[in-house]
């Protein structure tokens, strides 16, 4: 736990799930820079000019709730695509003593507020997600709306500024401070508004087994949203061949192509799709419905791993774990997925994992399961199978 000190108070903040091994902070210099700007503290030390926060304040992409926790007195709206970010926000608000209901929490799939007076955007890693967000938010702005983006210098590119310019209006940037930068956009009511180009659909190639030819739906921000990535392609070519009734979980499902392929290959399977991204689960459901039919049975969960799946109830978990959390490389998510899978699997149940060779997942799986075997490999990827004894 680390303390963020602002003009409105000091806040003990954590990421979610809380893990004593996780030394990463729940905020960074970009969050601090934005909060100082709202207080009127200029990077060049000029005269303070606080931003009027009396209207509807919307905060987009607040990674762990640091911004809305510090701004809770102004009753902001938080929009995030991350279930984990929402959970962290709830915990940090409660810890800070904020009034219940002070912050309205919305997902990236929810309708946005009708009118926005202050729009604060934490620049996401995905340019597509930023594009979709600005498309949806721009019609709710007015000529007097204050629009401020924030991010680390390495996160703000020419393409980032071009999106603000094209979808919001005239855009400029601040001086850099502690390797962070602000983006200032002035809404232009004369801009012609167009619909977001997301979600998008593409068809899988003919060389990926049961998934060949499937139509895949991707909302903005989904990993490899415009084409099949080589890791998933390798996984699809080597999925387990199983038959009969069983419960299968596509853990970290993304667009749901792996779970959909498993369902089509084994019509007796009951498949559950789980991801912490609201957009991912919406993509997975659209992909499954388009290929398995509108009446096919499946479950779709936005959740923290397998936390809501009963222990000992699963026969097979298929998993392609992420090894990045925003800009940080970490194995925390993978470890949580592996331990959650072991808890959810019945005796004899199997966890199949694909990962880059250099990640060394076999070491963790052997520690948890006692055994781990290589199912398939190529120069870059390895597919591992661990059985619960």
Buried (B, 14 or more C-beta within 10 A) or exposed (E): EBEBEBEBEEBEBBBBBEBEEBEBBBBBBBBBBBBBBBBEBBBEEEEEEEBEBEBBBBBBBBBBBBBBBBBBEBBBBBBBBBBBBBBBBBBBBEBBEBEEEBBBBBBBBEEBBEEBBBBBBBBBEBBBBBBBBBBBBBEBBEEEBBBBBBBBBEBBEEEBBEBBBBBBBEBEBBEBBEEBBBBBBBBBEEEEEEEBEBBBEBEBBEEBBBBBEBEBBBBBBBBBBEEBEEBBBBBBBBBBEBEEEBBBBBBBBBBBBBBBBBBBBBEEBBBBBBBBBBBBBBBBBBBBBBBBEEEBEBEBBBBBBBEEBEEEBBBBBBBBBBBEBBEEEBBBBBBBBBBBBBBBBBEEBBBBBBBEEEBEBBEBBBEBBEEBEEBBBEEEBBBBBBBBE
